[in-house]
Amino acid sequence: MALSLEEARMSRVPEDSEVLVPGSDLKRAMFGIDIDSGELALAKQLGFDVVIAHHPSGGGTWAGFPAVLERHEAIMIGAGVPAAQARAAVEALKDEHGPRTHLLNYDRLPSVARMLKLPFMNIHAPADEVGRRVMSELIAERVKPGAKVSDSVAALMELPEFAHSRHPIVMRMGAASAPLGKWVFVHGAGTNGGYPVASALFRNGLDTVFYIHIDPAHLRRLKDEFGAAGKNLVVTGHIASDSVGINVIIRRLRREGLAVEAMGGVVE
């Protein structure tokens, strides 16, 4: 966890990440995007010393999830959205996602790991923040003033995670031939910003927003409001995009001497 925080330049463990079952003297790790009881049992059978999930996997990570949505505020303000509008967008996301956390059985997977005596943890926001930075910096470096949206997609395709993904990068709104204009990559804040975040960005001069996924209902609202206004929404794909940051952390863990087996969706 400390190494992932270092890679993400974070000073504390975010609410959606947790050491769920502690352990020590670890040599072999299984690292997957989504981990369920079957993967835990498989890891024990195959002799792994620890299982690392990406997505929140229980404990306090679900109850604390709404707090991670607040990371959208800094992304929006950095892109030029007034602070009051950014806060309002985040509150709308909390209103949607917060009640869902009470549906979740927070001790189901940790209890399986405890019964197996298998150390278990998940690393979510730190990996996504690393990925956001990698993808944003790549676009900024490769794409020149006056570029089209397609130029940004071509830049992202230089990353092996996208080159080997079964899900292509797609235009969900706008056109690949349109000017890229002022843009921002929204990632590393719990989940995508949906309509509230994208609409705040578009209203404040952003031409192109990058998401890694979006709910169809939110997409319909954006199309109804901004589809004829020349705004662009590029969706890069959930699993490949998550893998960008995960792989940075996996490579770091391997340099530190941990044998890591990537599985469960990680696109190496």
Long-range contacts (C-beta under 8 A, 24 or more apart in sequence): 1-121, 1-123, 3-249, 3-252, 3-253, 3-256, 4-123, 4-126, 4-127, 4-130, 4-249, 4-252, 5-126, 7-126, 7-130, 7-248, 7-249, 7-252, 8-125, 8-126, 8-127, 8-129, 8-130, 9-129, 10-125, 10-126, 10-129, 14-64, 14-67, 14-68, 14-71, 14-124, 14-125, 14-126, 15-60, 15-61, 15-64, 15-65, 15-67, 15-68, 16-56, 16-61, 16-64, 16-65, 16-68, 16-122, 16-124, 16-125, 16-190, 17-56, 17-61, 17-121, 17-122, 17-123, 17-124, 17-125, 17-126, 18-56, 18-59, 18-60, 18-61, 18-121, 18-122, 19-119, 19-121, 20-57, 20-58, 20-59, 20-109, 20-110, 20-113, 20-120, 20-121, 20-122, 21-110, 21-113, 21-114, 21-118, 21-119, 21-120, 21-121, 22-119, 23-49, 23-50, 23-118, 23-119, 25-49, 26-50, 26-119, 26-258, 27-258, 27-259, 28-258, 28-259, 28-261, 29-253, 29-258, 29-259, 29-260, 29-261, 30-260, 30-261, 30-263, 31-246, 31-250, 31-260, 31-261, 31-262, 31-263, 31-264, 31-266, 32-262, 32-263, 32-264, 32-265, 32-266, 33-239, 33-242, 33-243, 33-246, 33-264, 33-265, 33-266, 34-264, 34-265, 35-109, 35-120, 35-122, 35-264, 36-109, 37-108, 37-109, 37-112, 39-263, 39-264, 40-109, 40-112, 40-113, 40-116, 40-118, 40-120, 41-112, 41-116, 43-118, 44-116, 44-118, 48-118, 48-261, 49-119, 50-118, 50-119, 50-120, 50-121, 51-113, 51-118, 51-119, 51-120, 51-121, 52-121, 52-122, 52-123, 52-260, 53-120, 53-121, 53-122, 53-123, 54-122, 54-123, 54-124, 54-127, 54-242, 54-246, 54-266, 55-122, 55-124, 56-122, 56-124, 57-109, 57-110, 57-120, 57-122, 58-104, 58-105, 58-106, 58-107, 58-108, 58-109, 58-110, 59-106, 59-107, 59-110, 60-106, 61-106, 61-122, 61-124, 62-101, 62-104, 62-106, 63-101, 63-106, 65-97, 65-101, 65-190, 66-94, 66-97, 66-98, 66-101, 66-190, 68-124, 68-125, 68-189, 68-190, 69-93, 69-94, 69-97, 69-189, 69-190, 69-191, 70-189, 71-125, 71-129, 71-188, 71-189, 71-190, 72-186, 72-189, 72-190, 72-193, 72-197, 75-184, 75-186, 75-188, 75-189, 75-197, 76-193, 76-197, 76-200, 76-201, 78-184, 79-182, 79-184, 79-201, 79-204, 79-206, 80-182, 80-204, 80-205, 80-206, 81-200, 81-201, 81-204, 82-204, 85-200, 85-203, 85-204, 86-200, 88-196, 88-200, 89-193, 89-196, 89-197, 89-199, 89-200, 90-196, 90-197, 92-196, 93-190, 93-191, 93-193, 93-194, 93-196, 93-197, 96-194, 97-190, 97-191, 123-249, 124-190, 125-188, 125-189, 125-190, 126-245, 126-249, 127-242, 127-245, 127-246, 127-248, 127-249, 128-187, 128-188, 128-189, 128-242, 128-245, 129-187, 129-188, 129-245, 130-188, 130-244, 130-245, 130-248, 130-249, 131-187, 131-188, 131-241, 131-242, 131-243, 131-244, 131-245, 131-246, 131-248, 132-185, 132-186, 132-187, 132-188, 132-245, 134-159, 134-244, 134-245, 134-248, 135-159, 135-185, 135-187, 135-210, 135-236, 135-241, 135-244, 136-184, 136-185, 139-183, 139-185, 139-210, 143-180, 146-179, 147-179, 147-180, 148-176, 148-177, 148-178, 148-179, 148-180, 149-174, 149-175, 149-176, 149-177, 149-178, 149-179, 149-180, 149-208, 149-232, 149-234, 150-176, 150-177, 151-180, 152-180, 152-183, 152-208, 152-210, 152-234, 153-234, 156-236, 159-244, 160-267, 160-268, 161-240, 161-241, 161-243, 161-244, 161-247, 161-267, 162-236, 162-237, 162-240, 164-240, 164-267, 165-237, 165-239, 165-240, 165-267, 167-237, 167-238, 167-239, 167-240, 168-237, 169-234, 169-235, 169-236, 169-237, 170-234, 170-235, 170-237, 171-232, 171-233, 171-234, 171-235, 172-211, 172-214, 172-219, 172-233, 172-234, 172-235, 173-219, 173-222, 173-223, 173-226, 173-227, 173-231, 173-232, 173-233, 174-208, 174-227, 174-230, 174-231, 174-232, 174-233, 174-234, 175-232, 178-207, 178-208, 178-230, 178-232, 179-207, 180-207, 180-208, 180-232, 181-206, 181-207, 181-208, 181-232, 182-206, 182-207, 182-208, 183-207, 183-208, 183-209, 183-210, 184-208, 184-209, 184-210, 185-210, 186-210, 186-211, 187-211, 187-212, 187-241, 188-245, 194-218, 195-221, 195-222, 198-222, 198-233, 199-225, 199-226, 202-226, 202-229, 202-231, 206-231, 207-231, 207-232, 208-232, 208-233, 208-234, 209-233, 209-234, 210-234, 210-235, 210-236, 211-235, 211-236, 212-236, 212-237, 212-238, 212-241, 212-242, 213-237, 213-238, 239-265, 239-267, 240-267, 243-267, 243-268
